[in-house]
């Protein structure tokens, strides 16, 4: 079986949060809201080029986490 070289090797690491942990955020694509739990960055091993940033959210009050591209989340005004 031959290895393919379509995608360069990458590494995952914790990324910088755009808002404080626990901030209520909404996914502009799905409309789903939850508290921001963390961010994971994927970078190439060679050159440290950013490939993606993924946000992890959890429903208010607890529950199963889900993920979304970081570019799809925005803070939600809790008073609206």
Secondary structure, DSSP 8 states (H G I E B T S, - for coil): -----SS--EEEEE---SS-TT-EEEETTT--EEEEEEEEEEEETTTT-EEEEEEEEE-TTS---EEEEGGGEEE--TT-
